[in-house]
């Protein structure tokens, strides 16, 4: 009898432990720039992340029977703050994993922290190649596109034949990595196109007269088509450069895609083409239909560039935890390597070698003003550039 009571007590203890374990909260830190120069990007990313959790959990906000708790931290878009935020999230808040940040410089400061604490950092939406390149470690996953994906899409959208290109980019990791990747992509996809000049300006630049004029002088006597390319986070310089009349030298503008409020300033530049990560009207799938409908209902306008990214990150987190059956880091890594998941952009797949999400991109053309039905109806889809057509090199140190 005594042994039976001991066995029963042991069984009850085991059951209680199991019940307690299943009832634990899943803590996720969302670390992003709530304030600072990229505040608009951060706000979109967080809205998208919360909507994505809602979508992926069918409104329950639970995975494996455990409640999801999101802890927000503000990097202020400063590397030292982002690093400290992640240390606090892992060390003090005991989060299971973290998502973010917006700024590539902040992300690079955070990568070693994930390795030190042996916890996953899912990078969204920072894009510098080095994040899943030479600075990568096994605890880093990324749903955001990288600079090379941007570059390959831009190269695919570049006209064939003799083309001379000059680039304007921001003077930090995002800009430099972007131009480097674009050069490499052109060499593979458009070998007759050449970058003949590069300009790097401080991220806070508002007067683009001097760098634009240097680009005009570098391009004006070049053979073939002449293209002024822009890689810029934050308010786009396109309208200010167009005001300097690049067409007097036969120069065409080629901006990278941006958030909707920025692209509204492009409404009168019909016919300009470029490549973009996401535009709400392009993907046709269940997740995007839900996102567009819910976002318009709750916020009075379509979802934007980084809203989609936040949603993709949330879906990846939920699918990864479901597949792993756990929030244990090693189990999550094993489950997420090579994992495919359905997002508002369609299917993404985490590449096993560097945990970079392979994904489609889009070539766009700005609509004529007369064809724009409302303030957000800005772009026509030229074509979807499938992930299978984009040769993205593996740069991570294994």
Secondary structure as UniProt FT lines:
FT   HELIX           2..23
FT   STRAND          26..32
FT   TURN            37..38
FT   HELIX           39..56
FT   TURN            57..59
FT   STRAND          62..63
FT   TURN            64..65
FT   STRAND          66..74
FT   TURN            76..77
FT   HELIX           79..91
FT   STRAND          97..100
FT   HELIX           104..117
FT   STRAND          120..123
FT   HELIX           129..132
FT   TURN            133..135
FT   TURN            138..139
FT   STRAND          140..142
FT   HELIX           147..156
FT   STRAND          163..170
FT   HELIX           173..189
FT   TURN            191..192
FT   STRAND          193..201
FT   TURN            203..204
FT   HELIX           209..219
FT   TURN            220..221
FT   STRAND          225..231
FT   HELIX           238..242
FT   TURN            243..244
FT   HELIX           246..249
FT   STRAND          251..255
FT   HELIX           260..263
FT   HELIX           264..266
FT   TURN            267..268
FT   TURN            270..271
FT   STRAND          273..276
FT   TURN            280..282
FT   HELIX           286..299
FT   HELIX           305..324
FT   HELIX           329..336
FT   TURN            337..338
FT   STRAND          340..343
FT   TURN            344..345
FT   STRAND          346..350
FT   TURN            352..354
FT   STRAND          356..358
FT   STRAND          361..366
FT   HELIX           369..371
FT   TURN            375..376
FT   STRAND          379..385
FT   HELIX           387..389
//
